[in-house]
Amino acid sequence: MFEKVQSMISELMGIDKSKIKPECNFIDDLKADSLDIVQMLIAMENEFGIEFDDAEMQNIKTVGDVVKFIEKHKG
């Protein structure tokens, strides 16, 4: 799952895949702004058939957080 999320982030944000690690913070490490994060989460909702609610979005800070969320909610 991490590799799929890593590829999506790389494509959406134009970041080299080798720089995207589970512990990377979207804002501090990957220099994403809130719009980048929302667009990425929408793309992942569409890809994985899941839905992030506003409260859960507040808790997503790292790439690993996204992977854990998808694994927990994917049907």
Z-matrix of the N, CA and C atoms (Angstrom, degrees):
N
C 1 1.452
C 2 1.533 1 111.24
N 3 1.344 2 116.61 1 -40.61
C 4 1.465 3 119.07 2 -179.51
C 5 1.528 4 111.11 3 -57.12
N 6 1.332 5 116.83 4 -42.54
C 7 1.466 6 120.02 5 -177.30
C 8 1.529 7 111.41 6 -61.69
N 9 1.337 8 116.77 7 -38.65
C 10 1.468 9 121.12 8 179.10
C 11 1.535 10 110.21 9 -66.02
N 12 1.320 11 116.10 10 -46.17
C 13 1.466 12 120.80 11 178.95
C 14 1.533 13 109.53 12 -63.88
N 15 1.319 14 116.57 13 -42.33
C 16 1.462 15 121.70 14 178.62
C 17 1.533 16 110.65 15 -58.52
N 18 1.328 17 117.01 16 -44.80
C 19 1.465 18 121.12 17 179.23
C 20 1.524 19 111.46 18 -63.01
N 21 1.333 20 116.13 19 -42.61
C 22 1.470 21 119.44 20 -179.64
C 23 1.533 22 111.22 21 -63.93
N 24 1.326 23 116.71 22 -43.62
C 25 1.464 24 120.23 23 179.30
C 26 1.527 25 109.84 24 -63.62
N 27 1.321 26 116.03 25 -42.72
C 28 1.455 27 120.85 26 179.11
C 29 1.526 28 111.10 27 -57.93
N 30 1.330 29 116.46 28 -46.99
C 31 1.467 30 120.92 29 179.84
C 32 1.520 31 112.11 30 -66.26
N 33 1.328 32 116.43 31 -47.80
C 34 1.461 33 120.81 32 -174.87
C 35 1.524 34 112.83 33 -68.41
N 36 1.320 35 116.85 34 -34.61
C 37 1.455 36 119.72 35 -173.76
C 38 1.522 37 113.83 36 -109.20
N 39 1.325 38 116.74 37 -2.76
C 40 1.456 39 120.09 38 178.73
C 41 1.522 40 113.05 39 65.16
N 42 1.334 41 115.47 40 39.59
C 43 1.466 42 121.12 41 -179.98
C 44 1.527 43 108.57 42 -111.34
N 45 1.320 44 115.80 43 138.13
C 46 1.468 45 121.10 44 176.99
C 47 1.535 46 109.26 45 -57.69
N 48 1.339 47 115.55 46 129.21
C 49 1.471 48 120.44 47 -177.99
C 50 1.526 49 112.93 48 -54.55
N 51 1.312 50 117.26 49 -34.69
C 52 1.467 51 119.94 50 -177.06
C 53 1.529 52 112.32 51 -65.70
N 54 1.336 53 117.02 52 -18.71
C 55 1.467 54 120.72 53 -179.77
C 56 1.526 55 112.09 54 -88.98
N 57 1.330 56 117.66 55 -7.91
C 58 1.465 57 121.94 56 -176.79
C 59 1.522 58 108.85 57 -98.29
N 60 1.324 59 114.93 58 111.10
C 61 1.470 60 121.76 59 -178.66
C 62 1.537 61 108.67 60 -121.62
N 63 1.328 62 117.99 61 159.33
C 64 1.473 63 119.50 62 -178.90
C 65 1.522 64 113.39 63 -55.99
N 66 1.325 65 117.30 64 -33.35
C 67 1.463 66 119.81 65 -176.62
C 68 1.528 67 113.61 66 -84.19
N 69 1.342 68 117.97 67 -2.59
C 70 1.462 69 120.84 68 -178.97
C 71 1.527 70 111.14 69 -66.02
N 72 1.331 71 114.78 70 128.52
C 73 1.458 72 121.41 71 174.21
C 74 1.527 73 107.24 72 -84.19
N 75 1.343 74 116.57 73 132.28
C 76 1.464 75 119.55 74 -175.96
C 77 1.526 76 112.71 75 -59.24
N 78 1.319 77 117.26 76 -43.14
C 79 1.459 78 120.54 77 -175.37
C 80 1.528 79 111.02 78 -81.23
N 81 1.327 80 116.96 79 -50.17
C 82 1.468 81 120.49 80 -174.63
C 83 1.528 82 112.92 81 -73.99
N 84 1.326 83 117.21 82 -44.53
C 85 1.466 84 120.54 83 -173.81
C 86 1.522 85 113.82 84 -93.06
N 87 1.325 86 116.65 85 -38.60
C 88 1.468 87 119.93 86 -175.48
C 89 1.524 88 112.98 87 -101.14
N 90 1.340 89 116.23 88 -0.16
C 91 1.470 90 122.33 89 175.67
C 92 1.526 91 113.10 90 58.05
N 93 1.330 92 116.06 91 34.18
C 94 1.466 93 120.83 92 177.91
C 95 1.525 94 109.04 93 -82.97
N 96 1.333 95 115.80 94 146.73
C 97 1.463 96 118.73 95 171.26
C 98 1.530 97 108.06 96 -102.28
N 99 1.312 98 116.49 97 178.44
C 100 1.471 99 119.07 98 -174.85
C 101 1.523 100 111.52 99 -61.82
N 102 1.327 101 117.97 100 -34.95
C 103 1.467 102 120.60 101 178.68
C 104 1.530 103 110.60 102 -65.99
N 105 1.325 104 117.07 103 -42.33
C 106 1.474 105 120.89 104 176.69
C 107 1.524 106 110.16 105 -56.79
N 108 1.327 107 115.81 106 -44.89
C 109 1.464 108 120.79 107 -176.46
C 110 1.526 109 110.47 108 -65.91
N 111 1.333 110 117.00 109 -44.82
C 112 1.473 111 120.48 110 179.25
C 113 1.524 112 110.33 111 -61.42
N 114 1.332 113 117.67 112 -46.09
C 115 1.473 114 120.85 113 179.58
C 116 1.520 115 111.07 114 -60.92
N 117 1.322 116 116.66 115 -40.46
C 118 1.458 117 120.80 116 179.48
C 119 1.528 118 110.83 117 -65.02
N 120 1.338 119 116.65 118 -44.72
C 121 1.465 120 119.78 119 -179.08
C 122 1.534 121 110.84 120 -65.36
N 123 1.324 122 117.74 121 -37.35
C 124 1.472 123 120.72 122 177.07
C 125 1.528 124 109.89 123 -63.25
N 126 1.325 125 116.92 124 -43.38
C 127 1.467 126 120.52 125 178.71
C 128 1.527 127 110.30 126 -61.72
N 129 1.322 128 116.66 127 -38.40
C 130 1.474 129 120.01 128 179.96
C 131 1.525 130 111.47 129 -72.49
N 132 1.325 131 116.62 130 -34.92
C 133 1.467 132 119.31 131 174.83
C 134 1.527 133 109.63 132 -59.21
N 135 1.322 134 115.89 133 -45.66
C 136 1.467 135 120.40 134 -179.62
C 137 1.518 136 111.77 135 -66.46
N 138 1.315 137 116.90 136 -41.07
C 139 1.467 138 121.58 137 -177.87
C 140 1.526 139 112.47 138 -67.76
N 141 1.340 140 116.31 139 -42.59
C 142 1.458 141 120.19 140 -171.83
C 143 1.525 142 114.19 141 -104.16
N 144 1.351 143 117.62 142 -2.35
C 145 1.458 144 120.41 143 178.68
C 146 1.519 145 112.84 144 65.60
N 147 1.331 146 115.73 145 38.48
C 148 1.466 147 121.09 146 178.90
C 149 1.519 148 108.41 147 -122.10
N 150 1.326 149 116.33 148 175.62
C 151 1.459 150 119.84 149 177.63
C 152 1.524 151 109.66 150 -139.40
N 153 1.322 152 115.17 151 128.36
C 154 1.461 153 121.55 152 175.17
C 155 1.525 154 106.97 153 -92.26
N 156 1.338 155 117.98 154 125.86
C 157 1.453 156 117.17 155 173.44
C 158 1.533 157 108.76 156 -92.98
N 159 1.329 158 116.10 157 166.83
C 160 1.465 159 120.36 158 -172.98
C 161 1.522 160 112.70 159 -57.26
N 162 1.319 161 116.88 160 -41.31
C 163 1.476 162 119.98 161 -178.89
C 164 1.523 163 110.71 162 -63.57
N 165 1.329 164 116.98 163 -40.70
C 166 1.460 165 120.54 164 -179.68
C 167 1.525 166 111.08 165 -70.06
N 168 1.326 167 116.66 166 -35.49
C 169 1.466 168 119.90 167 178.87
C 170 1.527 169 111.12 168 -60.05
N 171 1.330 170 116.97 169 -34.76
C 172 1.464 171 121.01 170 -179.96
C 173 1.529 172 111.38 171 -62.43
N 174 1.328 173 117.08 172 -28.12
C 175 1.463 174 121.33 173 -176.59
C 176 1.524 175 113.65 174 -89.26
N 177 1.320 176 116.87 175 -5.25
C 178 1.469 177 119.73 176 -177.88
C 179 1.522 178 108.87 177 -91.27
N 180 1.316 179 114.39 178 108.76
C 181 1.465 180 120.62 179 -177.89
C 182 1.525 181 112.35 180 -117.52
N 183 1.335 182 116.08 181 -28.67
C 184 1.469 183 119.69 182 -175.28
C 185 1.532 184 110.75 183 -123.56
N 186 1.315 185 114.54 184 166.71
C 187 1.468 186 120.71 185 175.68
C 188 1.528 187 109.49 186 -59.78
N 189 1.320 188 116.95 187 -41.04
C 190 1.462 189 121.21 188 178.76
C 191 1.518 190 112.66 189 -61.04
N 192 1.350 191 116.69 190 -35.39
C 193 1.473 192 120.19 191 177.13
C 194 1.526 193 110.81 192 -60.30
N 195 1.334 194 116.40 193 -41.63
C 196 1.474 195 120.76 194 179.60
C 197 1.527 196 109.88 195 -64.70
N 198 1.320 197 116.71 196 -45.54
C 199 1.465 198 121.14 197 -179.16
C 200 1.533 199 110.00 198 -59.76
N 201 1.343 200 117.09 199 -46.71
C 202 1.467 201 120.68 200 179.83
C 203 1.530 202 111.04 201 -61.44
N 204 1.323 203 116.43 202 -41.99
C 205 1.459 204 120.39 203 -179.42
C 206 1.529 205 110.59 204 -62.10
N 207 1.326 206 116.56 205 -46.94
C 208 1.468 207 120.99 206 -179.17
C 209 1.529 208 109.98 207 -61.47
N 210 1.332 209 116.49 208 -46.51
C 211 1.467 210 119.76 209 -178.55
C 212 1.542 211 111.08 210 -61.91
N 213 1.327 212 116.91 211 -35.64
C 214 1.459 213 120.90 212 -179.32
C 215 1.533 214 112.44 213 -73.28
N 216 1.328 215 117.66 214 -34.31
C 217 1.470 216 121.24 215 -172.46
C 218 1.526 217 115.33 216 -103.70
N 219 1.311 218 116.55 217 -12.24
C 220 1.469 219 118.93 218 -177.57
C 221 1.531 220 109.93 219 -69.99
N 222 1.320 221 115.27 220 130.75
C 223 1.448 222 120.71 221 -175.27
C 224 1.435 223 116.07 222 -73.26
